[in-house]
Amino acid sequence: MATPGGRFHVRWDEGGSATALGQLAFFAEFLEVSGLFARWRDGCPMAYTSPNAPEVVDVLGTWLLSILDGQRRYAHVTGLRGDKVAPQILGMNKIISDESLRRALAHLAPNQPRYCSDEERAARSAQLAKSTAWMDTALSESSREALSTPWILDVDTTVKLLYGHQAGAEIGYNPTKPGRPSHTLHTYWIGNLRLVLDVEVQGGTASAGKYSRPRLRLLLERLAPEERPVLVRGDIAFGNEGMMAEMEEMGQHYLFKLKQTAGVKRLIERLWRRGDWQGVGQGLDAVEAELQLAGWTRARRVVVLRRRVKSSLVADASHENPQPELQFLDHSEAAKLWEYAVLVSNADYSIQAIGQLYRDRADCENGFDELKNQWGWGGYTTQDLERCNLSARAVALIYNWWSWYVRLAHPKTRLEAITSRPMLLAGVGRLTEHAGQSRLLLTLSHAAVDQIKAMIVNVRKGLDHVLASAPQLPKAARWPALVRYIVDKIINARPKTSPPTPLAPPSLALGAS
């Protein structure tokens, strides 16, 4: 055929074995040494009885490959089914179809039909409880080793847009597309590390903080006292009496933002002329006081932050009027413009630390952006809420595994999936077999070939270190040893000159880098 580069002879390689996920072999070795995938597979409560049903390893392997590839819909699994190499790397027999995957997940997380017998309803509830416990164990294992150093639990919600008639598709808070039905994802993070402790999918109207409270309490109660966070942090959805009283009952420190109610505005008016405002960095001033709003059972410590707005602003006052009516708010000494926030906390950190700790909470939005746009939290939608919830938790699990793997390869900084996948997963891999040996020949098209090879060397060093230092350990014990190795590498890669935040909790060993 004629091309701008000349004539080429093209033919189909019908018998060849190749994969576009050539570097999957290195990630598979990471899973094999740590035993993560094997324990997830062995604990799966799938009990097919038909001899024609797919095996558990094929279901979970297909699910893992789809999520790892950045797919968002079950139908996209079709794009992987011609890959004969990736299933062999993961010990699978084949990549199953998207319909088989949906049916398998319906078996794992059955919904409750409107009309069924009591026996069937009880059986479905029991199966759902088994699957929930299975994912609880896997998610806990993927993040628990990071709780050995002081850490912060960030709780937040995000909206998943829906375009059908799914269960829980309700019109609620939706800032990007008002009026569009959605689900709400209640998420619990390890702050600044961007590991997901858990995620729960609820209906679109369940966006208030009170809907996160039961799961948050359950997560905290499951942790040993030495594993609990030094702080639970959230935005204005969580700065209410119910959430604060529950945290105080559990003896848990918290930091939340308050809504700008009439009582909060009166407090700001009283504090505005005080002379003890302190600079807390990034142009912010802060002052603290005590406040007891109507409906609160006690007075609580609040920190008011303010920052002067120095840029020129314009306000659109046209409303329904088609003729634009703009008001220019130019910066002047006569009229100073300020932005402010009011934080409430039962922790005794300095006001400088409180301001910095709340600013760090913004990293949650980066995690949501990555998981919704680069992973599968914006997709994998089914008619029932049970499978949506199961898939969201599976995406979080694979995301955690991949995050640890990438930090092993590149301990200096985090790499989001849009960067790490082309570097550490993509590559043409051609499988050849001869004399009982399987060889995978890799061809990389990425420009940073030398950097990629150096990162793979880091991965191999870490795995070899664990195998050499503790060869007698079972796979379940290798994972904590591997996490400790990764943590040490991250700590050593951090800059030594960054000063700690004054009177703040000790920074998480894995840092915000």
WOPEKA-V687096 format. One record per residue. RES is the residue in one letter. PSI is psi as a letter, one per 40 degrees, with the letter a starting at -180 (NA if undefined). Layout:
res: {RES/RES}
psi: {PSI/PSI}
This chain:
res: {M/A/T/P/G/G/R/F/H/V/R/W/D/E/G/G/S/A/T/A/L/G/Q/L/A/F/F/A/E/F/L/E/V/S/G/L/F/A/R/W/R/D/G/C/P/M/A/Y/T/S/P/N/A/P/E/V/V/D/V/L/G/T/W/L/L/S/I/L/D/G/Q/R/R/Y/A/H/V/T/G/L/R/G/D/K/V/A/P/Q/I/L/G/M/N/K/I/I/S/D/E/S/L/R/R/A/L/A/H/L/A/P/N/Q/P/R/Y/C/S/D/E/E/R/A/A/R/S/A/Q/L/A/K/S/T/A/W/M/D/T/A/L/S/E/S/S/R/E/A/L/S/T/P/W/I/L/D/V/D/T/T/V/K/L/L/Y/G/H/Q/A/G/A/E/I/G/Y/N/P/T/K/P/G/R/P/S/H/T/L/H/T/Y/W/I/G/N/L/R/L/V/L/D/V/E/V/Q/G/G/T/A/S/A/G/K/Y/S/R/P/R/L/R/L/L/L/E/R/L/A/P/E/E/R/P/V/L/V/R/G/D/I/A/F/G/N/E/G/M/M/A/E/M/E/E/M/G/Q/H/Y/L/F/K/L/K/Q/T/A/G/V/K/R/L/I/E/R/L/W/R/R/G/D/W/Q/G/V/G/Q/G/L/D/A/V/E/A/E/L/Q/L/A/G/W/T/R/A/R/R/V/V/V/L/R/R/R/V/K/S/S/L/V/A/D/A/S/H/E/N/P/Q/P/E/L/Q/F/L/D/H/S/E/A/A/K/L/W/E/Y/A/V/L/V/S/N/A/D/Y/S/I/Q/A/I/G/Q/L/Y/R/D/R/A/D/C/E/N/G/F/D/E/L/K/N/Q/W/G/W/G/G/Y/T/T/Q/D/L/E/R/C/N/L/S/A/R/A/V/A/L/I/Y/N/W/W/S/W/Y/V/R/L/A/H/P/K/T/R/L/E/A/I/T/S/R/P/M/L/L/A/G/V/G/R/L/T/E/H/A/G/Q/S/R/L/L/L/T/L/S/H/A/A/V/D/Q/I/K/A/M/I/V/N/V/R/K/G/L/D/H/V/L/A/S/A/P/Q/L/P/K/A/A/R/W/P/A/L/V/R/Y/I/V/D/K/I/I/N/A/R/P/K/T/S/P/P/T/P/L/A/P/P/S/L/A/L/G/A/S}
psi: {i/h/i/d/e/a/h/i/h/h/i/h/g/d/e/i/h/i/i/e/f/d/e/d/d/d/d/d/d/d/d/d/d/d/e/d/d/d/d/d/d/d/e/h/f/h/g/i/e/h/e/e/i/i/i/d/d/d/d/d/d/d/d/d/d/d/d/d/e/e/i/e/i/d/d/e/d/d/e/e/d/e/h/e/d/d/d/d/d/e/f/i/d/i/h/i/i/d/d/d/d/d/d/d/d/d/d/d/g/i/i/h/i/d/h/i/i/d/d/d/d/d/d/d/d/d/d/d/d/d/d/d/d/d/d/d/d/d/d/d/d/e/e/d/e/e/e/e/i/h/i/h/h/h/h/i/i/i/h/h/i/i/f/a/f/i/h/e/g/i/h/a/h/g/d/d/g/h/e/h/i/i/i/h/h/h/i/h/i/h/h/e/d/f/h/h/d/i/i/h/h/i/i/d/e/f/e/i/d/d/e/e/d/d/d/d/d/d/d/d/d/e/i/i/d/e/e/i/i/e/h/h/h/i/a/e/e/e/g/i/d/d/d/d/d/d/d/d/d/e/f/h/i/i/h/i/i/i/i/g/i/d/d/d/d/d/d/d/d/d/e/d/e/i/e/f/h/i/h/e/i/f/e/i/i/i/i/i/a/i/h/h/i/h/e/i/e/i/i/i/h/i/h/h/h/i/h/h/h/e/i/h/i/h/h/h/e/d/b/e/h/d/h/h/g/i/h/h/g/i/h/i/d/d/h/h/h/i/i/i/i/h/i/h/i/e/i/f/i/i/d/d/d/d/d/d/d/d/d/d/d/e/d/d/d/d/d/d/d/d/d/d/d/e/a/e/e/e/a/f/h/i/d/i/d/d/d/d/d/d/d/d/d/d/d/d/d/d/d/d/d/d/d/d/d/d/d/d/d/g/e/d/i/i/h/i/d/d/d/d/d/d/d/e/d/i/i/h/h/h/h/i/h/h/f/e/i/h/h/h/h/h/h/h/e/i/d/f/d/d/d/d/d/d/d/d/d/d/d/d/d/d/d/d/d/d/d/d/d/g/d/e/i/i/d/d/e/d/d/d/d/d/d/d/d/d/d/d/d/d/d/d/e/i/i/e/e/h/i/i/h/h/f/i/i/h/i/h/d/e/i/e/NA}
